[in-house]
Amino acid sequence: MTEMPLSEAPEGRRVTLVNLPADGPLRDRLRAMGIRPGATLEVLRRGSPGGILHLSCGVLEFMLRRDQAAQMAVSCRD
């Protein structure tokens, strides 16, 4: 599996979350939503350059700024 920052994952791609960000408040918010390493995320939409990522994890949809997503590693699912 290829590992990359979540911020670089292509639109429409399903990826597996490798790690949560080191940023405490963001990490805590993601954990509260049930997002943990090993979760499958789908990149639904990508905003304009420097914009936001629209993501899903199961039935949960959420958005992250690109700089936040850059703190999280994912592996591509084949």
Residue frames as a rotation matrix with the C-alpha (Angstrom) as fourth column:
MET 1
0.574 0.819 0.000 0.00
0.819 -0.574 0.000 0.00
0.000 0.000 -1.000 0.00
THR 2
-0.322 -0.647 0.691 1.17
0.631 -0.691 -0.354 3.51
0.706 0.322 0.631 -0.82
GLU 3
0.150 0.315 -0.937 1.26
0.938 -0.346 0.034 5.99
-0.314 -0.884 -0.347 2.05
MET 4
-0.498 -0.231 0.836 0.65
0.548 -0.831 0.097 9.73
0.672 0.507 0.540 1.58
PRO 5
-0.945 0.263 -0.194 -0.74
-0.011 -0.618 -0.786 12.74
-0.327 -0.740 0.587 3.44
LEU 6
-0.182 0.964 0.193 -4.54
0.762 0.262 -0.591 12.83
-0.621 0.040 -0.783 3.45
SER 7
0.194 0.234 -0.953 -4.31
-0.182 -0.946 -0.269 16.26
-0.964 0.226 -0.141 1.81
GLU 8
-0.556 -0.501 -0.663 -2.92
-0.738 -0.069 0.671 14.58
-0.382 0.863 -0.332 -1.34
ALA 9
-0.614 0.383 0.690 -5.49
0.335 0.918 -0.211 11.79
-0.715 0.101 -0.692 -1.63
PRO 10
-0.978 0.210 0.019 -7.38
-0.062 -0.374 0.925 12.05
0.201 0.903 0.379 -4.93
GLU 11
-0.370 0.925 0.089 -11.08
-0.876 -0.315 -0.365 12.84
-0.310 -0.213 0.927 -5.10
GLY 12
0.490 0.703 -0.516 -13.27
-0.809 0.587 0.031 9.72
0.324 0.402 0.856 -5.15
ARG 13
-0.207 -0.691 -0.693 -10.57
-0.252 0.722 -0.644 7.56
0.945 0.041 -0.324 -3.59
ARG 14
0.921 0.386 0.056 -11.03
-0.181 0.297 0.938 5.39
0.345 -0.874 0.343 -0.50
VAL 15
-0.115 -0.993 0.037 -8.06
-0.324 0.002 -0.946 5.41
0.939 -0.121 -0.322 1.85
THR 16
0.552 0.184 -0.813 -7.18
0.634 0.541 0.553 3.89
0.541 -0.821 0.182 5.21
LEU 17
0.733 -0.241 0.636 -6.21
-0.463 -0.862 0.208 6.29
0.498 -0.447 -0.743 7.98
VAL 18
0.132 -0.800 -0.585 -2.71
0.419 0.580 -0.699 5.54
0.898 -0.153 0.411 9.31
ASN 19
-0.567 -0.361 -0.740 -2.44
0.821 -0.172 -0.545 8.18
0.070 -0.916 0.394 12.04
LEU 20
0.677 0.733 -0.071 -4.28
0.731 -0.656 0.188 11.06
0.091 -0.179 -0.980 13.67
PRO 21
0.318 -0.577 0.753 -2.70
0.100 -0.769 -0.632 14.52
0.943 0.276 -0.187 13.79
ALA 22
-0.476 -0.595 -0.647 -0.49
0.747 0.114 -0.655 15.52
0.464 -0.795 0.390 16.70
ASP 23
-0.714 0.284 0.640 -2.62
-0.332 -0.942 0.047 18.67
0.616 -0.178 0.767 17.18
GLY 24
-0.971 0.230 -0.060 -4.50
0.167 0.477 -0.863 17.95
-0.170 -0.848 -0.502 20.43
PRO 25
-0.367 0.905 -0.218 -7.85
-0.449 -0.377 -0.810 19.72
-0.815 -0.199 0.544 19.77
LEU 26
-0.030 0.330 -0.943 -8.13
-0.991 0.115 0.072 18.36
0.132 0.937 0.324 16.21
ARG 27
-0.778 -0.307 -0.548 -7.11
-0.256 0.952 -0.170 14.86
0.574 0.007 -0.819 17.31
ASP 28
-0.880 0.471 0.062 -9.68
0.062 0.244 -0.968 14.97
-0.471 -0.848 -0.243 20.12
ARG 29
-0.152 0.857 -0.493 -12.42
-0.790 -0.405 -0.461 16.20
-0.595 0.319 0.738 17.77
LEU 30
-0.212 0.017 -0.977 -11.74
-0.825 0.533 0.188 13.39
0.524 0.846 -0.099 15.30
ARG 31
-0.948 -0.150 -0.280 -11.69
0.021 0.850 -0.526 10.79
0.317 -0.505 -0.803 18.08
ALA 32
-0.652 0.758 0.019 -15.01
-0.252 -0.193 -0.948 12.13
-0.715 -0.623 0.317 19.39
MET 33
0.107 0.669 -0.735 -16.48
-0.968 -0.101 -0.232 11.55
-0.229 0.736 0.637 15.91
GLY 34
0.681 0.152 0.716 -15.22
-0.194 0.981 -0.024 7.95
-0.706 -0.123 0.698 16.02
ILE 35
0.862 -0.445 -0.242 -12.38
-0.245 0.053 -0.968 8.46
0.443 0.894 -0.063 13.54
ARG 36
0.583 -0.671 0.459 -9.37
-0.401 0.253 0.880 6.38
-0.707 -0.697 -0.122 14.48
PRO 37
-0.409 -0.768 -0.493 -6.35
-0.878 0.185 0.441 4.86
-0.248 0.613 -0.750 12.73
GLY 38
-0.891 0.086 0.446 -7.52
0.172 0.973 0.156 1.98
-0.421 0.216 -0.881 10.54
ALA 39
0.088 0.978 -0.187 -10.75
0.144 -0.198 -0.970 3.77
-0.986 0.059 -0.158 9.56
THR 40
-0.426 -0.108 0.898 -11.71
0.891 0.120 0.437 3.91
-0.155 0.987 0.045 5.90
LEU 41
-0.112 0.319 -0.941 -12.14
0.044 -0.945 -0.325 7.45
-0.993 -0.077 0.092 4.60
GLU 42
0.046 0.138 0.989 -13.44
0.988 0.138 -0.065 8.55
-0.146 0.981 -0.130 1.22
VAL 43
-0.754 -0.296 -0.586 -12.48
0.186 -0.953 0.241 11.87
-0.630 0.072 0.773 -0.36
LEU 44
0.156 0.931 0.331 -15.83
0.763 0.099 -0.639 13.12
-0.628 0.352 -0.694 -1.66
ARG 45
0.818 0.093 0.568 -14.72
0.459 -0.699 -0.548 16.55
0.346 0.709 -0.614 -2.91
ARG 46
-0.207 -0.896 -0.394 -11.66
0.945 -0.287 0.156 18.75
-0.253 -0.340 0.906 -2.94
GLY 47
0.721 0.426 -0.546 -11.99
0.346 -0.904 -0.250 22.52
-0.600 -0.008 -0.800 -2.68
SER 48
0.883 -0.434 0.177 -9.99
-0.048 -0.458 -0.888 24.90
0.467 0.775 -0.425 -4.82
PRO 49
0.046 -0.951 -0.307 -6.23
0.496 0.288 -0.819 24.90
0.867 -0.115 0.485 -4.20
GLY 50
-0.872 -0.426 0.243 -5.64
-0.031 -0.446 -0.894 25.53
0.489 -0.787 0.376 -0.53
GLY 51
-0.134 0.940 0.314 -9.31
-0.768 -0.299 0.566 24.82
0.626 -0.165 0.762 0.19
ILE 52
-0.120 0.213 0.970 -11.11
-0.879 0.431 -0.204 22.18
-0.461 -0.877 0.136 2.18
LEU 53
-0.870 -0.056 -0.490 -11.55
-0.276 0.879 0.388 18.44
0.409 0.473 -0.780 1.80
HIS 54
0.140 0.941 0.309 -15.04
-0.990 0.121 0.079 16.96
0.037 -0.317 0.948 2.06
LEU 55
-0.782 -0.543 -0.308 -14.61
-0.493 0.840 -0.228 13.48
0.382 -0.026 -0.924 3.54
SER 56
0.470 0.875 0.115 -16.74
-0.764 0.338 0.550 10.58
0.442 -0.346 0.827 4.68
CYS 57
-0.838 -0.545 0.035 -16.19
-0.483 0.710 -0.513 7.79
0.255 -0.446 -0.858 7.16
GLY 58
-0.737 0.675 0.030 -19.10
0.632 0.704 -0.322 5.39
-0.239 -0.219 -0.946 6.96
VAL 59
0.213 0.900 0.379 -22.28
0.936 -0.299 0.184 7.48
0.279 0.316 -0.907 7.22
LEU 60
0.454 -0.136 -0.880 -20.41
0.499 -0.780 0.378 10.43
-0.738 -0.611 -0.287 8.77
GLU 61
0.354 -0.375 0.857 -19.46
0.780 -0.387 -0.492 13.31
0.516 0.843 0.156 6.46
PHE 62
0.652 -0.224 -0.724 -17.09
0.446 -0.659 0.606 16.04
-0.613 -0.718 -0.330 7.61
MET 63
0.807 -0.399 0.436 -14.68
0.225 -0.475 -0.851 18.64
0.546 0.784 -0.294 6.28
LEU 64
0.458 -0.756 -0.467 -11.06
0.660 -0.063 0.749 19.40
-0.596 -0.651 0.471 7.04
ARG 65
0.777 -0.360 -0.516 -8.83
-0.531 -0.815 -0.231 22.24
-0.337 0.453 -0.825 5.98
ARG 66
0.790 -0.497 -0.359 -6.00
-0.055 0.526 -0.849 21.11
0.610 0.691 0.388 3.75
ASP 67
-0.155 -0.897 0.413 -3.35
-0.658 -0.219 -0.721 22.03
0.737 -0.383 -0.556 6.35
GLN 68
0.113 0.267 0.957 -5.16
-0.916 0.401 -0.004 19.82
-0.385 -0.876 0.290 8.89
ALA 69
0.952 0.301 0.053 -5.39
-0.247 0.859 -0.448 16.93
-0.181 0.414 0.892 6.42
ALA 70
0.447 -0.863 -0.235 -1.65
-0.412 0.034 -0.911 17.27
0.794 0.504 -0.340 5.71
GLN 71
-0.227 -0.521 0.823 -0.98
-0.967 0.017 -0.255 16.21
0.119 -0.853 -0.508 9.32
MET 72
0.321 0.467 0.824 -2.65
-0.550 0.800 -0.239 12.82
-0.771 -0.377 0.514 8.75
ALA 73
-0.723 -0.580 -0.375 -1.12
-0.662 0.428 0.615 9.91
-0.196 0.693 -0.693 6.84
VAL 74
0.469 0.844 0.259 -3.30
-0.627 0.525 -0.576 7.52
-0.622 0.107 0.776 4.83
SER 75
-0.738 -0.592 0.324 -2.63
-0.164 0.623 0.765 4.45
-0.655 0.511 -0.557 2.72
CYS 76
-0.309 0.600 -0.738 -4.36
-0.951 -0.179 0.253 3.90
0.020 0.780 0.625 -0.59
ARG 77
-0.062 0.400 0.914 -6.72
-0.243 0.882 -0.403 0.96
-0.968 -0.247 0.043 -0.82
ASP 78
-0.852 -0.329 -0.408 -6.41
-0.469 0.132 0.874 -1.04
-0.234 0.935 -0.266 -4.02
